[in-house]
Amino acid sequence: MKEYLICSAFWCVFTLILCAFGKAVKRDSKNISESLIWGYIVYSMLIAVVGVPMQVLNLPWLAFGVYVGMLWGGIIAYIIYAVKYKNVKLISENVGEYVKNNWIVWIILGILAVMMLFYYAGFWLGNHQDDGYYITKVATLPYSQIGGNFNYTVGVNGSGFNSYIVNTWELEASVYVKILGVAPTLFLRLFQSVFYYFLFLNAIKFLAEKLIDKTGTEEENRLTQYVVVFVPLICTYYLYLSNSGMLLIRDMFHLNTGMFLGGTVAKTLGVILFIIVYLNCEKSGNIKKLIIESIAVGIVLISKSAIALPVIIIVAFAGIIVWFWTEYEKKGKVVSLLCIAVYIGIGIIVPNHEAIENTVRGDIINTVHSKVLYPCMVIFMISFFLRNEIVYKLNVHFILIVAMIMIPECNDIFETCSVYSFVGGRAWSSVAYYFIILNMVYLGMILQKIHLKEYALKLVYILIGILCCSVMLLGFQKYGGEILPQEESKPADMKWCFSVMRHNIYFTPDSTIELGHKLEDIAKARHEKLYVIMPKAVIDNNAIHFLAVSIRTFAPDIVSLSALERFSGTDEKKYEGYTQQKYDGFVADPNENTYKAFKNEIKKLDADCIVTKNLNCGEWLEKDGYQYYTMVGEYYIWCVQ
């Protein structure tokens, strides 16, 4: 439990300092939610503007670690300066006011956090193996290069252009994991996920505050916390949402077990942060301020994931068109029309990407036919009758975004920025989540417009919250027994799920940690890299777990050759085409023929360590120079001496 206490203390201090920093930067912040969002934006931008160049230059990891230390020192010094010399009051609301205005946020956060304690199968699968790259990278960056192109999952040089070189969230997390000395899986999968849930909830609340502040009264602004009650619905177990047709958005499992990922931050906050910036600048009409804050948000999002690029492009272009059309009368309208013409012209020149277009169109069709979208579309249409200028602007902005994604030729820019089909699909998911969030805010505005009493408005949202939480719980109970979408759905034994997590407190199988530590000990004793072949996947507590892509999280000095089949990118020719099929045949039925086939398969790999779950393999391995080393749980280890 020591690591739980360390992580809890770290994230509490981290959050409090960001709130104080946000208040020091934005002195007119009205509450803690606003301070947290601005603090996070500025902090993440400062991480990115130095982290990205360091990665490009491939500087030592220690250089970035020193920078992070200096950054926190500078942040604390700036907070002290703001309090002492600028008379900034860090506490914008007392404890009673904060609890009164945020208790719904904390209840929803608690529900989301508790539900993660049942998702062991999703964690074992590793977010469909995405974690094999991201968590392993966080764990191994202190022991490897931070730039260039490196295959962190396998432990060898990568190949081609490394688009991840502009992402700094893994580098940032690696500093904290290393300094705290905690398990990367615990730090990321539990604590960083909870933080990003909290950030997401506060961003929604802040968006509602900014929007209602433009249209309502201070009394109405106190109701904004109730908007977050729908979040459990979009975070419901992804197989239930998709199989029931409740909600169809690409990679919804990220909101179950991958909230800590940079890509999830880009999906959930990508559009919201830009709208917050727009609403912050709309009243003053200060375009310079709008540009600066938008650039800051863009830098933050790109530093989280490359899927943010197409989102940034379409949101920015649509925003420019709306801004000039509404803020600068005739000349502004001319500029807006020119922007539209330029965008269409570029779209005609840029080649079409049919595969991306078809993928994104399919995702849009699926989303539109989701049951959750029906009431949202009704609310969206009704919102035009609010006769509010801000609502008109946001609605037109959203329609332009959709047009830039869907209309042929116009969408070629979006497709080009996406590069890959899945990136385009995830970019659309960011727009879809924003649409749902926007309409939950509109719902409150519509109910206020018809003069619904405050207690009745609260009751409506509370009932929606109860319904969403019930769907979240029942959805997992009904579908949580299966993790793969191609398999038949099964009900979950929630008691069993919680028991598995209770006995594997680091959010990964204990057997993987123990094997990783043993292999790391062997590598250190040999004073050289250990080239290991092991089971690609195993069954742990009735759930599939991809061991080979996870093992370097706990053994950074090994090369996991068995991960090559999933993460094959490397410039070393001898590793090309390795599939591990002969290993699987040998382990399943150890005999002379299967061993010869296996030996031929690995002859170029220089494997000096073999891990199996079948002790009978030793008869053939030991004839060929491998010596039995030890047993770790169910795993048997043989090494070349």
C-alpha positions, -999 to +999 in steps of 0.1 A: +000+000+000+030+023+002+029+030-035-008+039-032+000+065-005+029+079-026+008+082-057-022+097-038+000+123-022+017+131-055-015+136-075-031+156-047-001+180-045+001+181-084-036+191-087-034+217-059-003+233-074-020+234-109-050+251-093-028+277-076-008+282-108-039+286-128-052+313-104-018+331-106-018+330-144-055+339-148-062+362-119-098+367-128-106+330-124-139+327-106-135+292-091-112+262-087-125+245-119-114+275-140-080+277-122-074+240-127-080+241-165-058+272-171-031+258-148-031+226-167-030+243-201+000+265-192+018+238-174+014+213-203+024+239-228+056+245-209+063+208-208+058+205-245+077+235-258+109+222-242+102+184-243+096+183-281+129+200-290+147+178-265+132+147-282+141+160-317+177+166-305+177+132-288+191+147-256+197+125-225+166+117-205+183+133-175+183+167-192+145+166-194+143+154-158+163+184-147+141+207-167+109+193-151+125+200-116+134+235-127+099+240-141+082+231-109+106+253-090+097+282-114+059+275-110+061+276-072+082+307-073+057+324-097+028+315-074+046+330-044+054+361-064+018+365-075+005+362-040+031+385-025+034+412-051+002+410-072-022+404-043-035+373-059-059+353-037-054+317-045-086+306-028-115+320-049-142+301-029-143+288+006-147+251+015-184+254+020-189+271-014-167+246-031-185+216-017-219+232-025-208+239-061-189+207-068-204+178-049-219+163-080-184+164-097-169+144-068-197+118-067-193+112-105-155+110-101-159+085-073-182+063-094-159+064-124-129+055-102-147+026-084-158+011-118-121+009-128-117-017-100-138-042-120-121-037-154-092-061-149-098-079-182-094-046-201-062-038-182-048-073-188-056-069-226-037-036-224-062-014-242-061-039-271-023-038-267-019+000-271-004-001-236+024-023-249+039+008-265+028+036-242+033+021-207+065+004-217+078+037-231+070+055-199+088+027-179+119+025-201+126+061-212+150+067-183+171+038-196+169+045-234+170+073-259+142+099-258+144+109-295+151+093-328+130+062-335+131+034-309+109+004-306+103+006-268+081-025-267+108-048-282+138-029-270+155-023-304+159+005-329+128+014-348+123+022-385+110+051-405+097+085-393+087+086-357+055+107-354+055+102-317+084+126-314+060+155-308+042+137-280+056+145-245+031+130-221+051+097-219+083+116-213+066+137-186+051+106-169+084+088-170+100+115-148+074+111-121+074+073-122+112+073-119+113+098-091+085+083-071+098+047-076+063+033-082+049+007-106+042+024-139+009+005-143-004+017-110+007+053-116-009+054-150-038+031-151-053+041-118-040+075-106-034+093-139-067+080-151-085+094-121-068+127-126-079+129-162-114+119-153-113+148-128-099+172-154-126+161-179-154+167-154-140+201-145-136+210-182-173+202-188-183+222-158-161+251-169-175+250-204-210+252-190-200+281-167-185+301-196-215+294-218-242+302-192-222+332-181-227+346-215-265+340-214-276+336-178-273+349-143-249+341-114-277+321-098-280+299-129-242+295-130-243+276-097-262+248-115-234+240-139-220+211-119-252+191-127-242+190-164-216+163-157-242+137-146-242+122-181-205+113-181-210+078-166-231+070-197-203+078-222-179+059-199-201+028-197-185-005-207-178-002-244-192-036-254-226-027-239-226+007-256-218-008-290-238-040-289-269-023-276-266+005-301-266+030-272-235+047-285-212+039-314-179+058-313-145+044-322-123+030-294-148+036-266-127+013-244-103+041-239-128+057-216-129+025-195-093+015-192-073+041-212-082+074-197-045+080-188-035+079-225-027+111-243-050+101-271-079+100-247-071+135-235-072+147-271-105+129-278-123+141-247-109+176-244-098+184-280-128+206-290-138+216-255-106+235-247-108+255-280-144+264-272-135+275-237-108+298-253-133+312-278-158+320-251-131+335-230-121+359-258-155+364-274-167+393-252-136+414-256-132+407-293-094+405-287-082+384-317-046+385-305-056+370-272-077+344-290-047+334-313-023+331-284-046+310-263-056+288-292-019+282-301-013+272-265-042+247-266-030+234-299+005+228-285-009+210-255-032+187-276-004+178-301+019+170-272-007+144-261-015+127-294-011+132-331-049+126-335-053+162-323-039+176-356-070+171-378-091+183-349-070+215-345-072+222-383-110+219-386-119+236-353-095+265-360-107+271-396-143+269-386-136+292-357-119+318-379-148+318-403-174+323-375-152+349-357-147+372-387-183+368-399-198+379-365-172+403-352-162+425-381-194+433-400-189+437-438-152+434-440-153+404-416-178+387-438-156+392-469-127+377-449-149+347-439-159+341-475-123+343-486-113+317-459-141+294-471-129+298-507-092+292-497-102+261-477-122+246-506-094+255-530-068+237-510-092+208-506-095+205-544-057+206-548-050+181-520-055+145-532-084+125-519-078+097-494-106+073-501-097+048-474-098+075-447-129+090-461-148+057-461-137+049-426-147+083-412-180+083-431-187+048-416-179+061-381-202+091-386-231+069-398-226+046-368-226+076-344-256+092-359-276+060-355-267+058-318-296+060-294-278+086-273-276+109-303-313+111-310-322+133-279-290+152-285-300+161-321-335+171-309-319+194-282-295+208-308-324+218-331-344+233-302-314+253-291-318+276-322-351+288-306-332+301-276-325+331-298-291+335-283-261+349-303-235+327-286-257+296-292-260+305-329-222+309-332-214+276-315-241+258-336-228+272-369-192+264-358-202+228-351-220+225-385-189+239-403-168+213-385-190+185-396-190+199-432-152+199-432-152+163-422-180+150-445-183+171-477-162+156-506-132+178-516-136+200-485-127+170-463-094+163-481-076+186-458-090+167-428-080+134-444-045+145-452-039+157-417-052+124-404-027+103-424-042+071-411-079+059-411-079+052-374-067+088-367-095+102-387-120+080-368-106+091-335-107+128-346-144+123-354-149+108-319-136+140-304-162+160-323-189+135-313-181+137-276-182+175-278-216+174-295-230+153-266-215+176-240-227+207-257-263+195-258-262+185-221-254+222-215-281+233-239-306+211-220-302+231-189-304+264-208-337+252-225-352+242-192-343+276-177-358+293-207-392+277-200-388+290-164-384+256-148-379+260-110-344+255-097-353+225-077-371+209-107-340+216-129-318+199-104-342+170-101-342+165-139-304+163-139-302+141-109-327+117-125-305+117-156-275+110-135-292+081-117-302+067-151-267+070-165-251+054-134-276+026-136-268+020-172-231+020-164-235-006-137-260-028-155-241-026-188-209-040-172-229-067-154-245-078-186-214-076-210-184-073-187-176-111-189-161-106-223-135-081-235-132-088-273-159-075-296-158-104-319-167-129-291-201-136-278-210-113-249-211-127-214-223-113-180-196-103-155-191-117-121-184-084-104-173-101-071-147-121-091-136-091-110-130-071-078-112-101-062-088-103-092-079-066-088-076-069-051-050-096-055-032-078-083-030-043-068-006-028-094-032-031-122-013-058-140-008-095-132+016-100-103+031-129-123+042-105-150+058-082-125+077-111-109+088-125-142+100-091-153+120-085-122+137-119-125+146-113-161+159-079-152+181-095-125+195-119-150+203-091-175+220-070-148+240-100-136+253-106-172+260-069-177+244-071-211+211-071-229+191-103-225+173-114-257+142-132-246+116-154-263+085-160-242+047-166-246+032-139-267-001-141-247-012-161-217-045-166-198-045-150-164-076-153-142-097-162-173-086-132-192-061-129-221-029-110-212-003-101-237+029-109-218+055-102-244+045-066-251+042-058-214+073-074-199+098-046-206+077-024-183+094-043-155+126-054-173+140-025-193+173-042-199+159-071-219+149-074-256+114-089-259+118-107-292+083-122-288+068-087-291+081-084-327+049-099-342+028-070-327+054-042-329+075-052-359+090-017-367+127-021-366+157-013-389+174-046-380+168-070-409+173-101-389+141-094-370+119-091-401+091-116-405+094-132-370+060-146-361+066-170-332+045-197-348+071-224-344+076-214-307+039-220-301+041-253-318+071-264-298+056-254-265+023-270-272+040-303-282+077-306-274+094-331-297+123-334-321+105-321-351+088-291-334+121-281-317+140-282-351+113-260-366+116-236-336+154-236-337+153-227-374+129-199-368+151-182-342+185-190-356+190-153-367+177-138-335+205-145-310+180-155-284+198-163-252+168-168-229+137-189-235+107-187-212+079-212-214+050-226-192+059-262-202+087-278-182+090-306-208+106-281-232+138-284-212+147-318-226+154-303-260+165-268-249+192-282-226+206-304-254+212-273-274+232-252-249+204-237-228+205-243-190+176-243-167+178-212-146+147-209-123+110-210-121+089-179-115+052-187-108+041-208-138+071-197-160+102-217-166+134-199-176+163-213-196+194-192-205+225-197-226+255-196-202 
